[in-house]
Structures are given as structure tokens and as C-alpha cells.
Amino acid sequence: MTAAAPSKWGDLAIRSASAVVLIPVVVACIWFGGYWFLAFTLLLGCLIAHEWWGIVFPGNYLQYALHLAAAIVGTLLTAYGSATAAASAVLGLAFLSAMLARFGDGPKSVWNYFGIFYVGLPVIAFTLLRQDAVYGFAAILWIFLVVWAADILAYFAGRTIGGPRLAPRISPKKTWAGLGGAIVGGVLASLLFAHFLKFEASAVLAVMAGALAIAEQAGDLFESSLKRHYGVKDSGHLIPGHGGIIDRVDGLITVAVLAALIGWVHGAGNGASQGLLLW
């Protein structure tokens, strides 16, 4: 008797259980803000640093220290100094890491030069956005809702509809239907958010959400390329059903950085969160 083929929904139960546990914790940290969200952001950055190092620089403890420093400096300098100072510090750490990778021992790869930015920029983005006492909670919540909805609808659309592959050489399971589901999910989440929280620029936010849903999927493909290059299935084993922390936040990283950049540019001194949400 041949073994039954694995169900395409075989991981749904454990993914759902992980979400039920993690989402309330994340929302609570966003809600309380202050030291709670700062600790959440710092922990997230350190976990990303740990997993990136484990894939790209295993055994190189100087690179480990530099990547952890990017998480710590990016978070704390943004919180107690400025995002500009934090970004400058992360750039300096990236230069040191690049020089060590270029002239030190170990395999040479283009992936050696992304890690510090991958760790440092999202923690700057999260800390900068949550600092706004009026709009910080709403801005972070909007980002998470858009990413969660995009991820969920991409999963169900991809598994249900299937069809042509989006990037078969990078991630064989991703489909164009999944990308469409991500866009729909992001837009719907943004519309509901704007309706319940009474934000007038619902159309602008919905368009941004659709674009950021595409960025979320691109972030997922970026991480898939990393894992394919190094021949690993998951970035880690921290979260049941999801693998490592990077497996769970790959799209979120991209969206958070882009959202903070949009808010910072549009806010023009009035705060990144206000710039992101008010149009």
C-alpha cells in the first residue's frame, strides 16, 4: 500500500495554533507601547540577527556581535536619540561587517552584505513609528493587519486556486493567485481599519496597502532566495508551523521599512506615523 500524499492543508492546524498564541502577545505589546514595545522590537531584532548569522556567518562570532549591535543600536538610538543617528550607526556597522566579510576568512557571497540592514532598518522603522503618542499605535496596527491579511489570503488563494507559479526557481509553492490574494487581503484589511478607526483617507490607505502587499510577497521571495542559496529549509525552528522568526516576519520587515519611509517623507517633520495615516 502506498503512503497517502500529504494534504495541502496539512500545516494549517499548527500554523493556526501558533497564530492564536502569538498574535495576542504582539497586539498587547503594540497597545502598551513604551518599554513593552521597545522590548518587543529589541527582541525581534536580536532574533533576526541570530538567525541571519546562523545561515550566512555560522561560527563567525565577530559578525554575530555586529549583527546583534545593529539590533540594539537601531532600537535604542531611535528611541533615545534620533532615527537619523540610528541609521548612521547601522550604516557604520554595515561597513565594518562588509570589510570583515570581504577581507576575512569564509565563503564570499553577495548575501554577506545584506544582514546588518536586514536587522537594523526594521527596528528603526518600528521604533520610529510607535514613538508617536497619537498615531503610533494605529500606524503599527495598520502595518500588522495589512501583512497578516495579505499573508493569510495569499496562503488560501494559493492553496485553493493554484495555477501558474510566481517564481518557480525561488519558491515553487508561490503562485500568481497567491499574489492576487495578498493584494486583496491587504486592501480589505486597510478598508476595515479605516472604517472602524475613522480615518478619512481610506482610498489612499487601501492603495498603499495593495502596493505594500506586493512588497510583502517580495520580502518573502527575498528570504526564499537566501534559504535556497544556503540550502536550508527554514531560518530556524522557533515557531511551530512557521520555522524561524525570519520565516514569519520576512514580509513584515519589508513592509515596515517602506511604510516608515513613506510616513517620514510625507510627514515632513510632523511624525512618520501621522505622515503614513493622514492624507
C-alpha positions in Angstrom: 0.0 0.0 0.0 1.4 3.4 -1.0 1.6 6.2 1.5 -1.1 8.9 1.2 0.1 12.1 -0.3 0.5 14.9 2.2 -2.5 17.2 2.3 -2.0 20.7 1.0 -3.7 21.9 4.2 -1.5 19.6 6.4 0.2 22.6 8.1 -2.9 24.6 8.7 -3.7 23.4 12.2 -0.2 24.0 13.6 0.0 27.4 11.8 -3.3 28.4 13.3 -2.3 27.3 16.8 0.9 29.3 16.6 -1.0 32.4 15.4 -3.5 32.1 18.3 -0.7 32.2 20.8 1.5 34.8 19.2 -1.0 37.4 17.8 -2.4 38.4 21.3 1.1 38.9 22.6 2.1 41.1 19.6 -1.1 43.2 19.9 -0.6 43.7 23.6 3.0 44.9 23.0 1.7 47.3 20.3 -1.1 48.5 22.6 1.0 49.2 25.7 3.9 50.8 23.7 6.7 52.3 25.8 9.1 49.8 27.3 6.9 46.9 26.3 7.1 47.7 22.5 10.7 48.7 22.8 11.5 45.3 24.4 9.4 43.5 21.7 11.3 45.4 18.9 14.7 44.7 20.5 13.9 41.0 21.0 12.7 40.8 17.4 15.8 42.4 16.1 18.1 40.2 18.1 16.3 37.0 16.9 16.6 38.2 13.3 20.3 38.8 13.8 20.8 35.4 15.4 19.1 33.6 12.5 20.7 35.6 9.8 24.1 34.9 11.4 23.3 31.2 11.7 22.6 31.0 7.9 25.2 33.3 6.5 28.0 33.5 9.0 27.9 30.4 11.2 30.7 30.3 13.6 31.9 33.8 13.0 31.3 35.5 16.3 32.6 38.9 15.3 29.8 39.0 12.7 27.4 37.8 15.3 28.4 40.7 17.6 28.0 43.2 14.7 24.5 42.0 13.8 23.4 42.0 17.4 24.8 45.5 17.7 22.7 46.6 14.7 19.5 45.4 16.5 20.5 47.1 19.8 21.8 50.4 18.3 18.9 50.6 15.8 16.3 50.3 18.5 17.8 52.3 21.4 19.3 55.2 19.3 16.0 55.7 17.6 14.1 55.6 20.9 16.5 57.9 22.9 18.3 59.8 20.1 17.0 60.0 16.6 16.3 57.8 13.6 19.0 59.7 11.7 21.6 58.8 14.3 20.4 55.2 14.4 20.6 54.9 10.6 24.1 56.4 10.6 25.2 53.9 13.2 23.7 51.0 11.3 25.5 52.2 8.1 28.7 52.2 10.0 28.1 48.7 11.3 27.3 47.6 7.8 30.6 49.0 6.6 32.5 47.1 9.3 30.6 43.9 8.5 31.3 44.3 4.8 35.0 44.8 5.3 35.2 41.8 7.5 33.3 39.7 5.0 35.3 40.9 2.1 38.8 40.6 3.5 38.3 38.0 6.2 38.1 34.2 6.0 35.0 32.4 5.0 32.9 32.0 1.9 32.3 35.1 -0.3 28.7 35.8 -1.2 26.5 38.8 -2.0 24.4 37.8 0.9 27.3 38.8 3.2 26.4 42.4 2.7 22.6 42.5 3.5 22.5 41.3 7.0 23.1 44.5 9.0 20.5 46.3 7.0 18.1 43.4 7.3 18.4 43.6 11.1 18.8 47.3 11.7 16.3 49.0 9.4 13.1 47.3 10.6 13.9 48.0 14.2 14.4 51.7 13.4 11.2 51.7 11.4 9.1 50.1 14.2 10.6 52.3 16.9 10.2 55.4 14.9 6.5 54.8 14.1 5.5 53.7 17.6 7.1 56.8 19.1 4.1 59.0 18.0 1.8 59.2 21.1 -1.3 60.0 19.0 -0.9 57.9 15.8 1.8 55.4 16.7 -0.4 52.6 17.9 -2.7 52.9 14.8 0.3 53.0 12.4 1.8 49.9 13.8 -1.5 48.1 13.9 -2.3 49.0 10.3 1.1 47.6 9.2 0.5 44.3 11.1 -3.1 44.0 9.9 -2.1 44.5 6.2 0.7 42.0 6.5 -1.4 39.4 8.3 -4.3 39.7 5.9 -2.0 39.6 2.9 -0.3 36.5 4.2 -3.5 34.7 5.1 -5.3 35.4 1.8 -2.1 34.6 -0.2 -2.0 31.2 1.6 -5.6 30.3 1.0 -5.7 31.7 -2.6 -2.5 29.9 -3.5 -3.6 26.6 -2.0 -7.2 26.8 -3.3 -6.8 28.3 -6.8 -3.2 27.3 -7.6 -2.3 28.0 -11.2 0.9 29.4 -12.7 3.9 29.8 -10.4 5.1 33.3 -9.4 8.8 32.5 -9.1 9.3 28.7 -9.5 13.1 28.9 -9.2 12.9 30.7 -5.9 9.8 29.5 -4.2 7.9 26.7 -6.1 4.8 27.0 -3.9 4.1 30.7 -4.6 1.5 31.4 -7.3 0.1 34.4 -9.1 -3.2 33.6 -7.5 -1.5 33.8 -4.1 -0.1 37.3 -5.0 -3.6 38.3 -6.0 -5.0 37.0 -2.7 -2.3 39.0 -0.9 -3.3 42.2 -2.6 -7.0 41.6 -1.9 -6.2 40.8 1.7 -4.1 43.9 2.3 -6.7 46.2 0.7 -9.6 44.7 2.7 -7.7 44.9 5.9 -6.9 48.5 5.3 -10.5 49.4 4.4 -11.8 47.8 7.6 -9.1 49.5 9.6 -10.0 52.9 8.1 -13.7 52.3 8.7 -13.5 51.3 12.3 -10.9 53.8 13.3 -12.5 56.7 11.3 -9.6 57.5 9.0 -10.8 59.7 6.1 -8.1 58.7 3.6 -9.4 55.2 3.2 -8.8 55.1 -0.5 -5.2 56.3 -0.2 -4.5 53.8 2.6 -6.1 51.0 0.5 -3.9 51.7 -2.5 -0.9 51.8 -0.2 -2.0 48.6 1.4 -2.3 46.9 -2.0 1.2 48.1 -3.0 2.7 47.0 0.3 1.0 43.6 0.0 3.1 43.2 -3.2 6.2 44.3 -1.2 5.3 41.7 1.5 5.4 38.9 -1.1 8.6 40.3 -2.5 10.1 40.2 1.1 9.0 36.5 1.3 10.8 35.8 -2.0 13.9 37.6 -0.8 14.1 35.3 2.2 13.3 32.3 0.0 16.3 33.2 -2.2 18.5 33.4 0.8 17.5 29.9 2.0 17.7 28.4 -1.4 21.3 29.8 -1.8 22.4 28.3 1.5 20.4 25.1 1.1 18.2 25.5 4.3 14.5 24.8 4.6 13.7 27.2 7.4 15.6 30.1 9.0 15.2 28.4 12.4 12.8 26.3 14.5 11.4 28.8 17.0 7.8 28.9 15.8 5.9 25.6 15.2 4.4 25.5 11.7 6.5 28.5 10.6 10.1 27.7 11.2 12.2 30.5 12.4 11.4 34.1 13.2 12.6 35.3 9.8 10.2 32.9 8.2 7.4 34.6 10.0 8.5 38.3 9.5 10.2 38.3 6.1 7.3 40.2 4.5 6.7 42.3 7.6 10.3 43.6 7.5 9.9 44.9 4.0 6.5 46.5 4.7 7.6 48.2 8.0 10.7 49.8 6.4 8.7 51.0 3.3 5.8 52.3 5.5 8.2 54.2 7.8 9.9 55.7 4.8 6.6 56.8 3.3 5.5 58.3 6.6 8.7 60.0 7.2 8.8 61.6 3.7 5.1 62.6 3.7 5.1 63.7 7.3 7.8 66.3 6.6 8.6 66.8 10.3 5.1 66.0 11.7 6.0 62.4 12.5 6.3 59.3 10.5 3.0 57.7 11.8 1.0 60.9 11.1 2.6 61.0 7.6 1.7 57.4 7.0 -2.0 57.6 8.0 -3.2 61.2 7.3 -3.5 62.3 3.6 
